[in-house]
């Protein structure tokens, strides 16, 4: 069980970093250039910025590069390579954009909660993207789906307490 926990977190850490860092950046330039979709709502909204997208992608890749360097000294089963960290990081930022796109289609405003979608969009896309090149153990997927919402909730509370987010979800 401990191996499952350690390896699951080791695999997904680039995604977690790619998903969290945009909150710190407070970007100003909307990724959708303030354009509306055919339904009249914004494509993504002001919360998805150029700075956040590329900053998150860069942060995930940078953390993954650190993992590649240190993994040779650790007794872990999964070893990252350049492609896995790029796929995981891109999957995280793309999944977050997808979540915002879906929320706008349901007329949810920035900051309004969308349970499950808010917590798992980045994770699901990261896992789908990495599964294009390797098989991820089903127990790893299940573990991550169960634990990520808890981690997401706790990190959002901290982000709210430190005034990095306007809402605690």
N, C-alpha and C positions, 0 to 999 in steps of 0.2 A: 504493500500500500504506500509506504514512504517513497519507493521508487516511482510509482505512478504520480504522486504529488510533485516531486522534484522535477521529473522529466516533463510533466505537463506545463508547469510554470516556465521551465527553461525554454520549451518550444514557443510559448505564446508571449514571452516578455517583449519582443520587438513590437508586437501589436499593442500591448498595454501602453508602452511609451508613446507610440505613434498616436494613440487615442487620447492620451492625457495632455501632452505638451501643447496642443492648440489652445487649451484653456488658459495656459500661462501667457501666451503670446498676445492676446487681446488685439487681434488683427483688425484692420480698418477697411480693407478693400474687399468687398463681397465677391466671392468666386463666380456668382451668377450675374455679375455686373448689373444688379438690380432689375433683371429682366423677369417678366412674368411668363408662366406656362400658358397653354391654351385654355386652362380653366380660370384664368384671371389672377391666380395666386402666384406669389413669387416662386421661382424655380427651386431655390434652396433657402433663401432668407439671409439676413445680415449676419447671422451667427456662423456662417460658413465662409471663411475668408481665404484669400490667396495666401496670406501669411500663415494661417493655421494649417492649410492643406500641405504646403511645402515644408513648413516647420515640423509638423507631425511626421511627415514622410522622412525627413532628414533625421529627426530624433530617433525614430524606430530603427533606421539603418545604422545610425551611429552607435546605438546601444547594441545592436546585433553584431557590429564589428568588434565591439568590446567582448561580447560573448565568444565570438570566433577565436579571439586571442586567448581568453582564459580557459576555454573548454578543454584544451589539451592537458590542463592540470587538474581537472575535475573528474570524479568517477561517475559520469553521466552516460546514459544510453544514446541519447539523440545528440548529434553534432550538426550545428548550423553550418551553412555555406553562404556564399554571397547571394545566390538565387533565393534561398529560403528567407533570408532577412528582408530582401526587397519585396517578395511576394506577401509576406506577413505584414510588413509596414504599409504597402500599397493597399492591401486588402482592408486594413483597419481604417485608413482615411477614406477609401472608396465606400466602404460599408457605412461609415458615419454620414457621408454625403447621401447615400441611398436612403438612410433613415430620415434625413431631413426632407428629401424629396417626397417620401411617402407621407410624412407628417403634414407637409404643405398641401398635398392632395386631399387630406382629410380635414383641411382648414384649421389645423392646429397651429397656434402662433409660437413664436420663439419662446422657449422656456416652459411651454406646457408639457406636462408629462405624457409619455406614451409607453406605459409599462411593457416590458419585454423588448420592444423595438429599441428603446433608448439604451438598454443594457447589453443587448446581444447583436445589434447590427454589425458592429465592427468585428466582433468575434466570428460570427458566421462567415462573413466575407473573407476574413483572414484564413479560416480553415478551408474554405472552398478553394481559394487561390493556391494555398500550399498543397492541397490534395491533387492539384494538377500535375505535380512532379513526384509526390511520394504518398504512401499510404499512412494515414494517421490511425493509430489504434482507437477502436470504438470507446474503450474505457477512458482514454484521454479526452476524447470529444465530450463524453457525458460528464466527466469531472469538470471540465472547463465550462460547460453550459450551466452546471449547478453552482459553481463557485464564483464565476464572473459577475453575476448580478449582485452578489454580496459585496465583492470588492468594489464594484462600480458605485454602489450605494454609499459605502464608507468613504471612498475617495471624494464623492460629491459633497458629502457632509463637511469634510475637511476643506474642500475648495470653497464652499459657502462660508464656513467660519473664518477663513482667511481672505474673504471678500474677492475671490477669484471668479465666483459665480453668483448670480443674483437669486438663484433658487437652489434649495438643497437636494435636488434630484437630477 
